[in-house]
Amino acid sequence: MKVISVNIANPVTFERKGRLVQTGLYKKPVESPVLLDTDGVAGDTVSDRRHHGGPDKACYLFGANHYAYWQALYPHLEWSPGMFGENLTVSVFEESSFRIGDVLQVGEAIVRISQPRQPCYKLAHRFGDPEMVRRFLASGHSGAYLRVLQPGYVRTSDAIYLLAREAGGMRLDEVFALFDPGRRDVAALRRALALPTLAQAARKDLEKLLRVSGS
């Protein structure tokens, strides 16, 4: 597994329901090395810091191996790395092969997987499809948010290595499936909430889902 593109964004503004919304979702590849720091990716735009960026979501990674599926659904779009708002487009990333809490080396940086990506209306706007959030959840391919344990520079073609496997951790795709509104797997929700390395934002949302389930 290796980095095939490092992506950052300038802010983009669009109108939604009569108000202007700014987003850093429209990321583009850069040639120069980029610093992964504990609070985010140097030079990248994070417009909504309530839901993006910060220590638990310092960097977002997505697998290029999933692009073909989406290109077939949206052939009219202009495709390039960073299409899903990811900072790191990597050659192959299978969510079923990684766990919450796994530690990776990416270039010079050491990172920990903190949560799957939770899609929102901005992704739907990016693809011009109000069904995109539902489709993204159904795909099972979330990518991964990363907590930066050791800052470092990352560049195109850098290798990615698994350094440590989280003992007793849940697979990334298992946790991602819990955000599907059609699922109410109470046992899995409780198991996810017991993960010590799960990001706080994901924890809060899963706690809400558990309350809604009546448990």
Short mmCIF file of the C-alpha atoms (twelve columns), coordinates in Angstrom:
data_MODEL
# 
_entry.id   MODEL 
# 
loop_
_atom_site.group_PDB 
_atom_site.id 
_atom_site.type_symbol 
_atom_site.label_atom_id 
_atom_site.label_alt_id 
_atom_site.label_comp_id 
_atom_site.label_asym_id 
_atom_site.label_seq_id 
_atom_site.Cartn_x 
_atom_site.Cartn_y 
_atom_site.Cartn_z 
_atom_site.pdbx_PDB_model_num 
ATOM 1   C CA . MET A 1   0.000   0.000  0.000   1 
ATOM 2   C CA . LYS A 2   1.332   3.426  -0.884  1 
ATOM 3   C CA . VAL A 3   0.284   7.060  -1.198  1 
ATOM 4   C CA . ILE A 4   -0.641  7.887  -4.776  1 
ATOM 5   C CA . SER A 5   -1.776  11.465 -4.104  1 
ATOM 6   C CA . VAL A 6   -1.567  14.058 -1.323  1 
ATOM 7   C CA . ASN A 7   -4.508  16.488 -1.487  1 
ATOM 8   C CA . ILE A 8   -5.401  19.805 0.125   1 
ATOM 9   C CA . ALA A 9   -8.172  22.343 -0.491  1 
ATOM 10  C CA . ASN A 10  -8.896  26.004 -0.787  1 
ATOM 11  C CA . PRO A 11  -12.335 26.973 0.568   1 
ATOM 12  C CA . VAL A 12  -15.338 26.643 -1.745  1 
ATOM 13  C CA . THR A 13  -18.662 28.364 -1.031  1 
ATOM 14  C CA . PHE A 14  -22.051 27.162 -2.227  1 
ATOM 15  C CA . GLU A 15  -25.687 27.965 -1.455  1 
ATOM 16  C CA . ARG A 16  -27.869 25.559 0.489   1 
ATOM 17  C CA . LYS A 17  -31.420 26.299 1.624   1 
ATOM 18  C CA . GLY A 18  -30.946 30.027 1.165   1 
ATOM 19  C CA . ARG A 19  -27.660 30.350 3.015   1 
ATOM 20  C CA . LEU A 20  -24.008 30.252 2.019   1 
ATOM 21  C CA . VAL A 21  -21.974 27.262 3.173   1 
ATOM 22  C CA . GLN A 22  -18.208 26.980 3.017   1 
ATOM 23  C CA . THR A 23  -16.436 23.654 2.586   1 
ATOM 24  C CA . GLY A 24  -12.919 22.270 2.306   1 
ATOM 25  C CA . LEU A 25  -14.175 19.114 0.581   1 
ATOM 26  C CA . TYR A 26  -12.894 20.057 -2.882  1 
ATOM 27  C CA . LYS A 27  -9.330  18.839 -2.445  1 
ATOM 28  C CA . LYS A 28  -6.739  18.809 -5.215  1 
ATOM 29  C CA . PRO A 29  -3.409  16.970 -5.538  1 
ATOM 30  C CA . VAL A 30  -0.178  18.785 -4.672  1 
ATOM 31  C CA . GLU A 31  3.330   17.832 -5.723  1 
ATOM 32  C CA . SER A 32  5.266   19.039 -2.683  1 
ATOM 33  C CA . PRO A 33  5.508   17.119 0.621   1 
ATOM 34  C CA . VAL A 34  2.784   17.971 3.135   1 
ATOM 35  C CA . LEU A 35  3.099   17.960 6.912   1 
ATOM 36  C CA . LEU A 36  0.668   15.768 8.841   1 
ATOM 37  C CA . ASP A 37  0.450   17.492 12.219  1 
ATOM 38  C CA . THR A 38  -1.475  16.604 15.357  1 
ATOM 39  C CA . ASP A 39  -4.233  19.142 14.648  1 
ATOM 40  C CA . GLY A 40  -4.502  18.729 10.885  1 
ATOM 41  C CA . VAL A 41  -2.800  18.757 7.496   1 
ATOM 42  C CA . ALA A 42  -0.631  21.811 6.870   1 
ATOM 43  C CA . GLY A 43  -2.071  24.120 4.228   1 
ATOM 44  C CA . ASP A 44  -5.448  22.387 4.085   1 
ATOM 45  C CA . THR A 45  -8.801  24.125 4.533   1 
ATOM 46  C CA . VAL A 46  -11.113 22.835 7.269   1 
ATOM 47  C CA . SER A 47  -14.228 25.003 7.185   1 
ATOM 48  C CA . ASP A 48  -16.319 23.310 9.874   1 
ATOM 49  C CA . ARG A 49  -14.138 22.469 12.847  1 
ATOM 50  C CA . ARG A 50  -17.085 21.144 14.824  1 
ATOM 51  C CA . HIS A 51  -17.184 18.102 12.552  1 
ATOM 52  C CA . HIS A 52  -13.793 17.983 10.808  1 
ATOM 53  C CA . GLY A 53  -10.153 18.429 11.697  1 
ATOM 54  C CA . GLY A 54  -8.706  18.506 15.193  1 
ATOM 55  C CA . PRO A 55  -6.719  15.751 16.914  1 
ATOM 56  C CA . ASP A 56  -9.225  12.930 16.298  1 
ATOM 57  C CA . LYS A 57  -9.668  13.776 12.589  1 
ATOM 58  C CA . ALA A 58  -6.356  15.321 11.674  1 
ATOM 59  C CA . CYS A 59  -6.185  13.558 8.320   1 
ATOM 60  C CA . TYR A 60  -8.568  11.605 6.068   1 
ATOM 61  C CA . LEU A 61  -7.472  8.621  3.964   1 
ATOM 62  C CA . PHE A 62  -9.406  6.904  1.147   1 
ATOM 63  C CA . GLY A 63  -8.564  4.031  -1.182  1 
ATOM 64  C CA . ALA A 64  -8.167  4.607  -4.929  1 
ATOM 65  C CA . ASN A 65  -9.268  0.998  -5.430  1 
ATOM 66  C CA . HIS A 66  -12.843 2.150  -4.686  1 
ATOM 67  C CA . TYR A 67  -12.856 4.888  -7.327  1 
ATOM 68  C CA . ALA A 68  -13.933 2.632  -10.217 1 
ATOM 69  C CA . TYR A 69  -17.208 1.797  -8.441  1 
ATOM 70  C CA . TRP A 70  -18.094 5.477  -8.075  1 
ATOM 71  C CA . GLN A 71  -16.874 6.475  -11.523 1 
ATOM 72  C CA . ALA A 72  -19.331 3.997  -13.007 1 
ATOM 73  C CA . LEU A 73  -22.154 5.681  -11.070 1 
ATOM 74  C CA . TYR A 74  -21.046 9.253  -11.855 1 
ATOM 75  C CA . PRO A 75  -19.264 9.122  -15.232 1 
ATOM 76  C CA . HIS A 76  -20.159 12.741 -16.003 1 
ATOM 77  C CA . LEU A 77  -18.014 14.133 -13.190 1 
ATOM 78  C CA . GLU A 78  -14.421 15.276 -13.636 1 
ATOM 79  C CA . TRP A 79  -12.451 12.746 -11.638 1 
ATOM 80  C CA . SER A 80  -9.141  13.275 -9.854  1 
ATOM 81  C CA . PRO A 81  -7.598  12.192 -6.535  1 
ATOM 82  C CA . GLY A 82  -9.190  13.926 -3.554  1 
ATOM 83  C CA . MET A 83  -12.699 13.440 -4.944  1 
ATOM 84  C CA . PHE A 84  -14.030 12.295 -1.564  1 
ATOM 85  C CA . GLY A 85  -12.304 15.067 0.343   1 
ATOM 86  C CA . GLU A 86  -9.450  12.813 1.355   1 
ATOM 87  C CA . ASN A 87  -6.037  14.219 2.179   1 
ATOM 88  C CA . LEU A 88  -4.384  10.939 1.243   1 
ATOM 89  C CA . THR A 89  -5.480  8.866  -1.732  1 
ATOM 90  C CA . VAL A 90  -3.809  5.489  -1.291  1 
ATOM 91  C CA . SER A 91  -3.369  2.660  -3.771  1 
ATOM 92  C CA . VAL A 92  -5.442  0.056  -1.916  1 
ATOM 93  C CA . PHE A 93  -7.435  0.380  1.282   1 
ATOM 94  C CA . GLU A 94  -9.891  -2.268 2.424   1 
ATOM 95  C CA . GLU A 95  -11.936 -1.225 5.445   1 
ATOM 96  C CA . SER A 96  -12.425 -4.877 6.397   1 
ATOM 97  C CA . SER A 97  -8.655  -5.254 6.852   1 
ATOM 98  C CA . PHE A 98  -8.136  -2.486 9.436   1 
ATOM 99  C CA . ARG A 99  -9.402  -1.834 12.943  1 
ATOM 100 C CA . ILE A 100 -10.140 1.216  15.014  1 
ATOM 101 C CA . GLY A 101 -6.899  1.882  16.871  1 
ATOM 102 C CA . ASP A 102 -4.515  0.346  14.329  1 
ATOM 103 C CA . VAL A 103 -1.241  2.262  14.069  1 
ATOM 104 C CA . LEU A 104 0.276   2.986  10.645  1 
ATOM 105 C CA . GLN A 105 3.402   4.634  9.352   1 
ATOM 106 C CA . VAL A 106 2.647   6.962  6.427   1 
ATOM 107 C CA . GLY A 107 5.809   8.505  5.073   1 
ATOM 108 C CA . GLU A 108 7.487   10.158 8.055   1 
ATOM 109 C CA . ALA A 109 4.278   10.314 10.111  1 
ATOM 110 C CA . ILE A 110 2.908   7.782  12.611  1 
ATOM 111 C CA . VAL A 111 -0.908  7.729  12.720  1 
ATOM 112 C CA . ARG A 112 -3.739  5.835  14.398  1 
ATOM 113 C CA . ILE A 113 -7.095  4.995  12.812  1 
ATOM 114 C CA . SER A 114 -9.745  6.807  14.877  1 
ATOM 115 C CA . GLN A 115 -13.049 6.367  13.021  1 
ATOM 116 C CA . PRO A 116 -14.742 5.811  9.642   1 
ATOM 117 C CA . ARG A 117 -15.905 8.813  7.663   1 
ATOM 118 C CA . GLN A 118 -19.521 9.824  8.304   1 
ATOM 119 C CA . PRO A 119 -20.966 11.331 5.106   1 
ATOM 120 C CA . CYS A 120 -22.966 14.556 5.162   1 
ATOM 121 C CA . TYR A 121 -24.827 16.871 2.777   1 
ATOM 122 C CA . LYS A 122 -21.562 18.407 1.558   1 
ATOM 123 C CA . LEU A 123 -20.606 15.115 -0.047  1 
ATOM 124 C CA . ALA A 124 -24.031 15.034 -1.700  1 
ATOM 125 C CA . HIS A 125 -23.379 18.526 -3.077  1 
ATOM 126 C CA . ARG A 126 -19.940 17.512 -4.327  1 
ATOM 127 C CA . PHE A 127 -21.487 14.697 -6.367  1 
ATOM 128 C CA . GLY A 128 -24.647 16.575 -7.300  1 
ATOM 129 C CA . ASP A 129 -26.816 13.777 -5.937  1 
ATOM 130 C CA . PRO A 130 -29.082 13.966 -2.853  1 
ATOM 131 C CA . GLU A 131 -28.841 10.163 -2.621  1 
ATOM 132 C CA . MET A 132 -25.058 10.218 -2.264  1 
ATOM 133 C CA . VAL A 133 -25.064 9.988  1.539   1 
ATOM 134 C CA . ARG A 134 -27.236 6.869  1.435   1 
ATOM 135 C CA . ARG A 135 -25.139 5.373  -1.348  1 
ATOM 136 C CA . PHE A 136 -21.901 6.086  0.493   1 
ATOM 137 C CA . LEU A 137 -23.165 4.349  3.627   1 
ATOM 138 C CA . ALA A 138 -24.386 1.370  1.593   1 
ATOM 139 C CA . SER A 139 -21.024 1.011  -0.172  1 
ATOM 140 C CA . GLY A 140 -19.203 -0.044 2.989   1 
ATOM 141 C CA . HIS A 141 -16.179 1.968  1.893   1 
ATOM 142 C CA . SER A 142 -15.725 4.765  4.383   1 
ATOM 143 C CA . GLY A 143 -12.046 5.507  4.278   1 
ATOM 144 C CA . ALA A 144 -10.464 6.336  7.619   1 
ATOM 145 C CA . TYR A 145 -9.878  9.369  9.774   1 
ATOM 146 C CA . LEU A 146 -6.446  9.402  11.368  1 
ATOM 147 C CA . ARG A 147 -5.057  10.706 14.635  1 
ATOM 148 C CA . VAL A 148 -1.449  11.848 14.187  1 
ATOM 149 C CA . LEU A 149 0.761   10.368 16.902  1 
ATOM 150 C CA . GLN A 150 4.046   11.554 15.432  1 
ATOM 151 C CA . PRO A 151 3.977   14.474 12.971  1 
ATOM 152 C CA . GLY A 152 5.874   14.088 9.737   1 
ATOM 153 C CA . TYR A 153 5.926   14.868 6.045   1 
ATOM 154 C CA . VAL A 154 4.107   12.731 3.510   1 
ATOM 155 C CA . ARG A 155 4.684   12.750 -0.231  1 
ATOM 156 C CA . THR A 156 3.400   10.898 -3.273  1 
ATOM 157 C CA . SER A 157 4.768   7.326  -3.538  1 
ATOM 158 C CA . ASP A 158 5.454   7.038  0.209   1 
ATOM 159 C CA . ALA A 159 4.853   3.531  1.518   1 
ATOM 160 C CA . ILE A 160 2.289   2.794  4.234   1 
ATOM 161 C CA . TYR A 161 3.024   0.146  6.856   1 
ATOM 162 C CA . LEU A 162 0.921   -1.384 9.606   1 
ATOM 163 C CA . LEU A 163 2.960   -0.923 12.800  1 
ATOM 164 C CA . ALA A 164 0.550   -2.187 15.453  1 
ATOM 165 C CA . ARG A 165 -2.783  -3.966 15.480  1 
ATOM 166 C CA . GLU A 166 -5.324  -2.870 18.106  1 
ATOM 167 C CA . ALA A 167 -6.054  -5.884 20.291  1 
ATOM 168 C CA . GLY A 168 -9.809  -6.459 20.528  1 
ATOM 169 C CA . GLY A 169 -10.566 -3.626 18.131  1 
ATOM 170 C CA . MET A 170 -13.520 -3.609 15.768  1 
ATOM 171 C CA . ARG A 171 -12.976 -3.571 12.030  1 
ATOM 172 C CA . LEU A 172 -13.483 -0.209 10.360  1 
ATOM 173 C CA . ASP A 173 -16.307 -1.533 8.153   1 
ATOM 174 C CA . GLU A 174 -18.116 -2.942 11.214  1 
ATOM 175 C CA . VAL A 175 -18.152 0.466  12.906  1 
ATOM 176 C CA . PHE A 176 -19.097 2.223  9.667   1 
ATOM 177 C CA . ALA A 177 -22.130 -0.053 9.265   1 
ATOM 178 C CA . LEU A 178 -23.467 1.149  12.634  1 
ATOM 179 C CA . PHE A 179 -24.119 4.628  11.182  1 
ATOM 180 C CA . ASP A 180 -26.635 3.207  8.711   1 
ATOM 181 C CA . PRO A 181 -30.018 4.454  10.026  1 
ATOM 182 C CA . GLY A 182 -31.608 1.136  9.059   1 
ATOM 183 C CA . ARG A 183 -29.435 -0.828 11.503  1 
ATOM 184 C CA . ARG A 184 -30.059 -1.238 15.207  1 
ATOM 185 C CA . ASP A 185 -27.390 -3.682 16.357  1 
ATOM 186 C CA . VAL A 186 -27.335 -2.923 20.081  1 
ATOM 187 C CA . ALA A 187 -24.572 -5.408 20.902  1 
ATOM 188 C CA . ALA A 188 -22.320 -3.983 18.187  1 
ATOM 189 C CA . LEU A 189 -23.058 -0.416 19.314  1 
ATOM 190 C CA . ARG A 190 -22.014 -1.279 22.863  1 
ATOM 191 C CA . ARG A 191 -18.895 -3.007 21.624  1 
ATOM 192 C CA . ALA A 192 -17.938 0.040  19.543  1 
ATOM 193 C CA . LEU A 193 -18.527 2.387  22.469  1 
ATOM 194 C CA . ALA A 194 -16.132 0.297  24.552  1 
ATOM 195 C CA . LEU A 195 -13.259 0.983  22.131  1 
ATOM 196 C CA . PRO A 196 -10.777 3.253  23.941  1 
ATOM 197 C CA . THR A 197 -9.303  4.693  20.727  1 
ATOM 198 C CA . LEU A 198 -12.602 5.591  19.023  1 
ATOM 199 C CA . ALA A 199 -12.856 9.299  18.108  1 
ATOM 200 C CA . GLN A 200 -15.086 11.378 20.377  1 
ATOM 201 C CA . ALA A 201 -17.307 12.590 17.516  1 
ATOM 202 C CA . ALA A 202 -18.107 9.029  16.486  1 
ATOM 203 C CA . ARG A 203 -18.619 8.055  20.122  1 
ATOM 204 C CA . LYS A 204 -21.210 10.803 20.639  1 
ATOM 205 C CA . ASP A 205 -23.144 9.784  17.525  1 
ATOM 206 C CA . LEU A 206 -23.119 6.114  18.452  1 
ATOM 207 C CA . GLU A 207 -24.309 6.976  21.963  1 
ATOM 208 C CA . LYS A 208 -27.268 8.798  20.387  1 
ATOM 209 C CA . LEU A 209 -28.041 5.746  18.229  1 
ATOM 210 C CA . LEU A 210 -27.921 3.531  21.292  1 
ATOM 211 C CA . ARG A 211 -30.380 5.811  23.117  1 
ATOM 212 C CA . VAL A 212 -32.710 5.803  20.111  1 
ATOM 213 C CA . SER A 213 -32.636 2.016  20.150  1 
ATOM 214 C CA . GLY A 214 -34.058 2.153  23.684  1 
ATOM 215 C CA . SER A 215 -31.090 0.454  25.296  1 
# 
